[in-house]
């Protein structure tokens, strides 16, 4: 079995694969400066034959190396920008491109074809583009929904901290509902507006995939998103392992 680990700024996802099938998935908050002993483990050391990791938290790399060695007697594969993704990366400088964005774009191209747009709704929102020539063109980075909400709460005196959810109507009849409406429907407008402009610049009709913690919530009212794929980055790691390391 393959253990794929996606270490994000807010959460870390563990996916256990038997061939192409995801048989188990676990999600946990990302804790910086975590030790190998503190990393979650519920896997049989006899079944995991490889560990592949994508991380945007460099300070955790050593802990995960020790984790893989201790529990599975394996040296983990850390995916980085030097791996051949089969994409021509038109991003400058290329090493500044977050590996999560590259893995997600690769996975979307593999699963949904090119051209494609991949929207990742996490701590930050990224919307990235691959054209029909399999060229990674770049995209946008914006504050995520939760980040936007927390910033509003932190920088105002009287506005409350709210839960991110879809309100019943655009017109909020309380401060809480007004903030929820502004964040939710404002975000729908942001996402659909950007997708529309990207398609206009691209000059091609792409598939549009969404992933990340708020993907389902946003896709409910988005006219631009075609498919929600919660396991897109884990699938990308599996495909990279199958194509480059098996």
N, C-alpha and C positions, 0 to 999 in steps of 0.2 A: 504493500500500500504506500501511497504518496501522501505526505503531510505538507500542505500548502499553507503558508502563514502570510497574511497581509497586515503589516503594522502601520496603522494610520495615526494621525495626530490625536484623535479622540478615542478610537476603538481599534482593537486587534481582532482579526478573524482567523480562526483555525479551520481548515477544511481537510478532511480525510477522504482520499480518493482510492477506490478500487477500480483500476483501469480508468474508464471515462466517467464512472458514476461517483457522485458525491454521496458518501454513506453517512458522514457525520459533519456537523458544523457547530462551532462554539464561538461566541462573541464575548469579548471582555473589554473593559476600559483600558486604554493604554496608560501605563504608569511609567514615567521616565525614571531612570536610575533603578529600575527593578533588577533584582538579582536572579540568577538562574534558578535558585530554590523557590522563588516566588512566582515563577511562570507556571501557568496552568498546565497540568498533565493528567490525562486520563486514557492514554494510549498504551496498548501492549507493545513492549519493546521488541517483541518477536514479529510484529506485522508491518511496522513502518520500515520501508527499505530506502527511502530518500526523503529529504526535507528541503523544500525550496521556499525562499523568503523574499518578499518585497517590503521595503521599509522606508519611511520618510522620517524616521527618528533615529539618527545615527548613533546616539548615545546608548541605544539598546543592543547594538550589534554584538558586542562581546558577550552579553548575558545570553543571547540566543545561540551563539556558538557553543557556549558551555552547556546550555539546555539540551541541544541536539546531541552533544558528545555524551552527556551524563545519562540521558534517558534512552538513546537509540544507538549509541556508539557510531555516530555519523558526523561528518563535516557538512554543514548545511550549504546549499547553493544560495548565495545572495545575488539576486537579479540586479544588474546595473546597466548603465547606458552603453557599455561596450558589447553587450550581447546583440547578435544579429536578429532583429525582430522582423526582418523582411519588409521594413518600412524605410523610405528615404526621409530622414528627419530634417526638415527645413525650419530649424529653430536655433536661435543664436543667443549665447553659445550653447551648443547641444548638451553639454554636461549640466547646464542649469535647469534642464527639463526634469521635473519631478518624476521619479520612476513609476509612481502610481498612475500618472497620466499616460505614460508610455505603455505600461502593461494594459491599462483599460482600452486604449486605442487599438493596440494589437489584438486584444480579445474581441473587440467589437468588429474589427475587420475580418477576423477569422470566422466569427459566428454569424454575422449579418451582411458581410460583403462590403465592397467599396464601390462608391463613396459612402462614408458614414460619419455621423456626429455622435459623440459620446458625452453625456452629461453626468457628472459625478457630484452628488449633493451631500457633502460632508461638512467639516468645520469650515472649509472654503468650498465654494462651488467652482468647478472647472467645466468648461464646455470646449471640447477639442474636435478637430476636423481631420479626416483622412480623405483624400480625393480618389478618383477612380484609377489613378496611377500608383496607388499605395504610397502616396507622399503624406507624411504628417506635416500639416501646414501650420499648426499652432492653434490658438484659441483664446479663451478669456479666463480670467480668474476674478472671482467676486466673493464678498463675504457670504458665508452660509446663513441659512435662516436663523439658526440658534445664535450664531455670532452677531447677527444684526439685532436680534431681540436683546441679547445681553448688553450690547453697546448702548442701545436706547435706554435701558434701565440704569446703566452705570453713569451715563452722562446727563441725566435729568433728575430733578429733585422730587417730582411728584408722580412720575409715571411708574406703575408697578411692573414687577417681573411677571411674565405670562407664560403659559404653556403654549407650545406651537401646535395649533390645530386649525382645521378648516372651519370658519364661522358659518352660521346659517345664512347670512346675507352680507352683501358688501357694506351696507350702511350699518355701522355699529351703534347700538343704542346705550352703550356704556363705555367707559374708558378701556376696560379690558377687551371688549369686543371690537372697539375701534382700532386698537393696536393689533389684535389678531387679524383683522381685515386688512389693515395696511401692510402687514408683513406677508400674509398669505397671498392675497390677490395682487399686491405689488410685486411679489416674487414671480407669480404666474406671468405677469406682464413683462417682467425682466427676461424670463427664460424664453417665452414665445417670441418676444421682440428680437432677441439676439439670434435665435434659431432662424427666424425669417431673414434677417440681414445676412447671416452666414450663407444661407442657401442662395440668396441673390448674388453675393460675391462669388460663390463657388461655381455657379452656373450649371449645377448638376442636381439631380434629385437624390439626396442621400437617405439612408435609413437612420433613424434617430433612436439611440438606446440610452436609457437612464439607469443609474445605479446609485448606491449610497443610502444613508438612513432616511432621508426625506423623499426619496424617489417616488414611492407610491402616493404619498400625500400630494406632491406637485403634479404627478401625471393624471390625477383625477380630473383636473380642470385644464390641463395643458392641451392645446391643439397641435403642438409641434412634436410631442414625444410619441414614438410608435410602440416601444416596448420597454418594460421595466425588467431589469435583470439584476437581482440582488447578489448574485454570485459571480458577477462579471470579472472582478479582479482575481478571485480564486480560480476561475476557469482559465483566465489568462496565464496564471502561474502553471496550471496543469499542462496547458498547451505548449508553453515554453519548455517545460521539462520533457514532454513527449517529443518535441521537434529538435531540441538542441542538446539534451543531456542523456536521453535513454540509450 
